[in-house]
Amino acid sequence: MPEQTASSTLDPHTRPGDLRGSTAFGNTILDALPAAGPLGPGSPFDVCHVGVVLRAVLFVHGVVAIGVAFVSGDLVDWFIGVATASAVALPAVLLWLVVACVGKTRLTRLSESWQWVAAVALGAFCGLYGWWQLQLSGVMPLDEWRWIAPLLAGAAISAAIFHWLRLRARGALPAATAARLAELQSRIRPHFLFNTLNTAIALVRLDPGRAETVLEDLSELFRVALTHGDAPVTLGEEVELAQRYLAIEQIRFGDRLKVQWELDEGADDAKLPPLLLQPLVENAVKHGIEPAPAGGVIRVRSRVKRGHAVVSVTNTLPAVPGLPGHGIALRNVRERLRLMHDVAAQFEAGVQGDTYRVQIVVPL
């Protein structure tokens, strides 16, 4: 949608209710929020994610299943062999992941060569640990030399996993750097700033208290847009920021914009990437309220469900749709959630009847 560039100062005799019909606001603070990420290379030992654990476990068991197939006489032998080998592989890979997760800060400080040594040595130790667990169960008789096999297997498989983790960490670096540069360029919309200040100037003469509130909301929006780091924020903080944004837009649209908040305080501690919710409510205003002469309703809802926080932003659809968007904001929200929570997060967006709903599910 073309950007609104009107920036003329409002007539000092304008009544507060007339502000909603003005073009004193540009459409957005953020046209397209890019996927933010760390500027430095990620740690290959950053395995504290459900997706990484799931992929590692499946990879190890896939290798075990293929290896056992070479020495199995029939399908029954293969099943028995896989079950026996899994009794060694599963505790070994889980121990490797736990140690890497807990010690990732110290392990990341090592040089690349020593990181390889640590990863392979840890894999060898974990392989022996899994074999020792099987020995204690009595399933496998004690043997003087067979311990070499789990030791070498653990070292080899951990080397393969560590190589994948290094490629994964390095692959995110170029995209994160480019996204950060684009982010710095797209964060501030000058017309939004100038037009909001012009509106505040007019309100100073008409309603000083309301003008102060507008400036406070604007200040908070730009403070977060300019100064937040890469650390996750809570859902409660994101909701507060969205409320400030919609409070400013309320002055623009007046009674045309109706906002319903259905918030569960139990979901407030869920972790999200910074500035994730604001683009969603911004899209709701841009595509649901602005094209509708009679306005519409935006509903923001949060709740706790099975150990997850469920957040939804729903807006009514206008009878005559406005210009279609490019879906950039939604794609970036989805990508940022994937980078932070991997497969533990869910993102859905689409039309439901006469409304458009975006729903996010993240672990608590």
VMD Tcl script that draws the C-alpha trace (Angstrom):
set ca {
  {0.00 0.00 0.00}
  {1.38 3.46 -0.87}
  {2.71 5.29 2.06}
  {0.74 8.26 3.36}
  {2.90 11.34 3.34}
  {0.58 14.03 4.62}
  {2.31 15.96 7.34}
  {0.50 19.26 7.57}
  {-0.15 20.56 11.06}
  {-3.76 20.18 12.19}
  {-5.90 23.24 12.57}
  {-5.70 24.47 16.16}
  {-9.50 24.67 16.25}
  {-9.94 21.04 15.29}
  {-11.96 19.05 17.79}
  {-10.38 15.87 19.19}
  {-13.00 13.71 17.53}
  {-12.02 15.05 14.11}
  {-8.52 13.58 14.37}
  {-9.75 10.16 13.36}
  {-10.51 11.34 9.86}
  {-7.16 12.97 9.27}
  {-4.24 11.58 7.34}
  {-1.89 12.56 10.10}
  {-0.54 9.04 10.35}
  {1.58 7.05 8.00}
  {0.61 3.43 7.71}
  {3.38 1.76 9.60}
  {6.35 1.97 11.86}
  {7.82 -1.14 10.30}
  {7.03 -1.94 6.68}
  {8.66 -5.34 6.78}
  {10.18 -6.69 9.92}
  {13.17 -8.83 8.90}
  {14.21 -11.98 10.64}
  {16.59 -10.89 13.33}
  {19.43 -13.05 14.48}
  {22.81 -12.80 16.10}
  {25.49 -11.04 14.14}
  {28.21 -13.40 15.25}
  {28.39 -17.06 14.28}
  {26.09 -19.25 16.32}
  {27.46 -21.90 18.62}
  {27.59 -25.43 17.16}
  {26.90 -26.66 20.70}
  {23.55 -24.83 20.82}
  {21.50 -28.03 20.91}
  {18.91 -26.91 23.48}
  {16.07 -27.11 20.96}
  {13.44 -29.77 20.42}
  {14.11 -29.84 16.69}
  {17.83 -30.46 17.12}
  {17.23 -33.22 19.66}
  {14.65 -34.89 17.44}
  {16.88 -34.79 14.36}
  {19.91 -36.09 16.27}
  {17.97 -38.99 17.77}
  {16.43 -39.93 14.42}
  {19.82 -39.72 12.69}
  {21.54 -41.96 15.22}
  {18.77 -44.53 15.14}
  {18.76 -44.44 11.34}
  {22.47 -45.24 11.32}
  {21.90 -48.02 13.85}
  {19.07 -49.53 11.81}
  {21.17 -49.56 8.62}
  {24.19 -51.01 10.39}
  {22.21 -53.81 12.01}
  {20.71 -54.72 8.64}
  {24.14 -55.87 7.43}
  {24.40 -58.59 10.08}
  {20.74 -59.66 10.38}
  {19.58 -62.96 8.96}
  {15.90 -62.06 8.73}
  {13.42 -59.38 9.78}
  {13.03 -60.75 13.31}
  {16.78 -60.69 13.84}
  {16.83 -57.14 12.52}
  {14.14 -55.97 14.96}
  {15.94 -57.61 17.89}
  {19.26 -56.16 16.82}
  {17.82 -52.66 16.42}
  {16.19 -52.85 19.84}
  {19.45 -53.99 21.45}
  {21.55 -51.36 19.68}
  {18.99 -48.65 20.53}
  {19.44 -49.49 24.20}
  {23.03 -48.30 23.72}
  {22.41 -45.47 21.24}
  {19.51 -43.66 22.93}
  {21.10 -42.98 26.35}
  {24.38 -42.17 24.60}
  {22.95 -39.53 22.24}
  {20.77 -38.00 24.97}
  {23.77 -37.73 27.29}
  {25.81 -36.07 24.51}
  {23.03 -33.53 23.88}
  {22.54 -32.76 27.57}
  {26.26 -32.19 28.19}
  {26.57 -30.03 25.05}
  {23.53 -27.98 26.05}
  {24.66 -27.42 29.64}
  {28.25 -26.68 28.72}
  {27.72 -24.79 25.46}
  {29.03 -21.49 26.87}
  {32.39 -22.94 27.86}
  {32.65 -25.24 24.86}
  {32.01 -22.35 22.47}
  {34.99 -20.46 23.92}
  {37.35 -23.21 22.75}
  {39.22 -22.94 19.47}
  {37.76 -24.79 16.50}
  {40.30 -27.64 16.84}
  {39.57 -28.13 20.51}
  {35.83 -28.01 19.84}
  {36.29 -30.98 17.51}
  {38.34 -32.79 20.12}
  {35.72 -32.11 22.80}
  {32.83 -33.23 20.58}
  {34.50 -36.47 19.47}
  {35.82 -37.31 22.95}
  {32.38 -36.68 24.42}
  {30.86 -38.95 21.78}
  {33.32 -41.74 22.61}
  {32.55 -41.41 26.32}
  {28.78 -41.41 25.70}
  {29.10 -44.52 23.53}
  {30.88 -46.30 26.38}
  {28.23 -45.04 28.79}
  {25.44 -46.56 26.69}
  {27.36 -49.84 26.44}
  {27.92 -49.85 30.20}
  {24.19 -49.38 30.80}
  {23.49 -52.39 28.62}
  {26.08 -54.44 30.50}
  {24.45 -53.60 33.84}
  {21.08 -54.78 32.56}
  {22.51 -58.23 31.85}
  {21.25 -58.24 28.26}
  {24.79 -58.38 26.88}
  {27.45 -60.54 28.56}
  {30.71 -58.91 29.63}
  {33.41 -58.97 27.02}
  {37.01 -57.90 27.10}
  {37.15 -56.23 23.70}
  {33.64 -55.37 22.45}
  {33.71 -52.04 24.28}
  {35.91 -50.74 21.45}
  {32.97 -50.84 19.03}
  {30.66 -48.46 20.97}
  {33.63 -46.20 21.70}
  {34.53 -45.84 18.00}
  {30.87 -45.65 16.93}
  {30.17 -42.92 19.47}
  {33.18 -40.91 18.31}
  {32.28 -41.27 14.61}
  {28.61 -40.44 14.99}
  {29.30 -37.46 17.26}
  {31.77 -36.16 14.64}
  {29.04 -36.37 11.99}
  {26.50 -34.61 14.24}
  {28.98 -31.93 15.22}
  {29.83 -31.27 11.55}
  {26.11 -30.81 10.83}
  {25.74 -28.45 13.80}
  {28.70 -26.37 12.57}
  {27.18 -26.10 9.10}
  {23.84 -25.17 10.66}
  {25.43 -22.43 12.78}
  {27.45 -21.03 9.88}
  {24.51 -21.14 7.48}
  {22.53 -18.74 9.65}
  {25.25 -16.07 9.70}
  {24.95 -14.48 6.21}
  {21.17 -14.32 6.41}
  {21.29 -12.86 9.91}
  {23.79 -10.18 8.88}
  {21.78 -9.14 5.82}
  {18.57 -9.16 7.84}
  {20.09 -6.94 10.52}
  {21.21 -4.36 7.93}
  {17.74 -4.33 6.39}
  {16.25 -4.16 9.86}
  {18.16 -0.99 10.73}
  {16.93 0.61 7.51}
  {13.28 -0.34 7.92}
  {12.77 0.16 11.63}
  {11.87 3.84 11.61}
  {9.23 5.26 9.31}
  {9.97 9.01 9.23}
  {6.45 9.95 8.20}
  {4.99 8.02 11.11}
  {7.23 9.97 13.46}
  {6.61 13.39 11.90}
  {2.86 12.98 11.51}
  {2.43 11.66 15.02}
  {4.37 14.62 16.37}
  {2.15 16.99 14.35}
  {-0.91 15.33 15.83}
  {0.57 15.65 19.31}
  {1.19 19.37 18.70}
  {-2.47 19.84 17.81}
  {-3.57 17.83 20.83}
  {-1.40 19.95 23.14}
  {-3.76 22.86 22.47}
  {-6.91 20.77 22.69}
  {-6.20 18.00 25.18}
  {-2.75 18.19 26.85}
  {-3.25 14.97 28.77}
  {-4.05 13.04 25.60}
  {-1.06 14.58 23.83}
  {1.21 13.41 26.65}
  {-0.15 9.87 26.33}
  {0.46 9.85 22.57}
  {4.05 10.99 23.05}
  {4.66 8.39 25.76}
  {3.34 5.61 23.52}
  {5.39 6.87 20.59}
  {8.50 7.10 22.76}
  {8.11 3.51 23.96}
  {7.58 2.20 20.43}
  {10.73 3.84 19.14}
  {12.73 2.90 22.23}
  {12.02 -0.78 21.62}
  {12.50 -0.45 17.85}
  {15.92 1.15 18.27}
  {17.45 -0.32 21.40}
  {16.30 -3.91 21.87}
  {18.91 -6.61 21.59}
  {18.68 -10.14 20.29}
  {17.54 -11.57 23.61}
  {14.00 -12.99 23.66}
  {11.23 -10.96 25.26}
  {8.10 -12.11 27.03}
  {4.63 -12.22 25.57}
  {3.54 -9.76 28.25}
  {6.05 -7.20 26.97}
  {4.92 -7.76 23.39}
  {1.27 -7.28 24.39}
  {2.10 -4.00 26.14}
  {3.88 -2.74 23.03}
  {0.94 -3.74 20.81}
  {-1.42 -1.90 23.15}
  {0.64 1.27 22.79}
  {0.62 0.96 19.01}
  {-3.14 0.44 18.86}
  {-3.67 3.35 21.26}
  {-1.97 5.63 18.76}
  {-3.97 4.16 15.87}
  {-7.15 4.62 17.92}
  {-6.68 8.39 17.63}
  {-6.46 8.06 13.86}
  {-9.52 5.85 13.40}
  {-11.64 6.79 16.42}
  {-14.81 4.68 16.65}
  {-13.92 2.85 13.43}
  {-11.33 0.85 15.34}
  {-12.66 -1.47 18.02}
  {-10.15 -3.58 19.92}
  {-10.96 -6.57 22.11}
  {-8.33 -7.97 24.47}
  {-8.77 -11.47 25.89}
  {-5.53 -12.08 27.77}
  {-4.48 -14.92 30.01}
  {-1.79 -13.81 32.47}
  {-0.51 -17.38 32.62}
  {0.78 -17.00 29.05}
  {2.68 -13.75 29.70}
  {6.00 -15.49 30.42}
  {6.22 -17.19 27.03}
  {9.38 -16.21 25.13}
  {9.15 -14.55 21.73}
  {11.55 -12.78 19.38}
  {11.41 -9.00 19.93}
  {8.84 -6.98 18.00}
  {6.86 -10.02 16.85}
  {3.31 -9.11 17.83}
  {3.33 -5.47 16.69}
  {3.59 -6.27 12.94}
  {0.61 -8.60 13.29}
  {-1.68 -5.96 14.81}
  {-0.29 -3.48 12.28}
  {-1.34 -5.81 9.46}
  {-4.76 -6.16 11.06}
  {-5.20 -2.38 11.04}
  {-3.85 -1.95 7.53}
  {-5.90 -4.69 5.85}
  {-8.91 -5.01 8.13}
  {-9.73 -1.54 9.42}
  {-8.32 1.03 7.00}
  {-10.16 -0.19 3.83}
  {-13.52 -0.43 5.65}
  {-15.48 2.85 5.81}
  {-17.41 1.52 8.80}
  {-14.26 0.22 10.47}
  {-13.98 -3.14 12.11}
  {-12.87 -5.18 15.10}
  {-9.45 -6.46 16.09}
  {-9.29 -9.17 18.73}
  {-6.05 -10.13 20.45}
  {-6.28 -13.28 22.53}
  {-3.79 -15.27 24.60}
  {-4.31 -18.46 26.55}
  {-2.44 -21.41 27.99}
  {-3.04 -24.82 26.44}
  {-1.11 -27.99 27.29}
  {2.04 -26.22 28.40}
  {2.03 -23.84 25.46}
  {1.05 -20.20 25.01}
  {-1.47 -19.69 22.21}
  {-1.67 -16.16 20.79}
  {-4.10 -15.09 18.09}
  {-4.74 -11.79 16.29}
  {-8.06 -11.67 14.46}
  {-9.53 -8.86 12.38}
  {-12.78 -8.48 10.51}
  {-12.57 -8.30 6.73}
  {-13.83 -5.24 4.81}
  {-16.65 -5.65 2.30}
  {-14.35 -4.27 -0.40}
  {-10.77 -5.49 0.12}
  {-7.95 -2.99 -0.09}
  {-4.72 -3.48 -1.98}
  {-3.31 -6.96 -1.32}
  {-0.18 -7.17 0.77}
  {3.01 -8.99 -0.10}
  {2.98 -11.24 2.97}
  {6.45 -10.08 3.97}
  {5.57 -9.45 7.62}
  {3.91 -12.86 8.00}
  {6.83 -14.66 6.39}
  {9.27 -12.91 8.68}
  {7.23 -13.69 11.78}
  {7.12 -17.35 10.76}
  {10.86 -17.41 10.08}
  {11.79 -15.72 13.35}
  {9.65 -18.18 15.29}
  {11.31 -21.08 13.47}
  {14.78 -19.79 14.25}
  {13.98 -19.37 17.94}
  {11.74 -22.36 18.72}
  {12.25 -24.64 15.69}
  {9.58 -27.35 15.51}
  {8.28 -26.47 18.98}
  {6.50 -23.39 17.56}
  {3.44 -23.33 15.32}
  {2.27 -20.55 13.01}
  {-1.04 -20.40 11.18}
  {-2.60 -17.58 9.14}
  {-5.69 -17.50 6.96}
  {-9.27 -16.46 6.39}
  {-11.92 -17.93 8.69}
  {-15.39 -16.92 7.60}
  {-15.57 -13.13 7.62}
  {-12.35 -12.71 9.63}
  {-8.63 -13.14 9.12}
  {-6.74 -14.86 11.92}
  {-3.06 -15.30 12.73}
  {-2.27 -17.81 15.47}
  {1.06 -18.50 17.15}
  {1.79 -21.39 19.52}
  {5.05 -21.35 21.51}
  {6.21 -23.44 24.48}
  {6.04 -21.98 27.97}
}
mol new
graphics top color blue
foreach p $ca { graphics top sphere $p radius 0.5 }
foreach p [lrange $ca 0 end-1] q [lrange $ca 1 end] { graphics top cylinder $p $q radius 0.2 }
display resetview
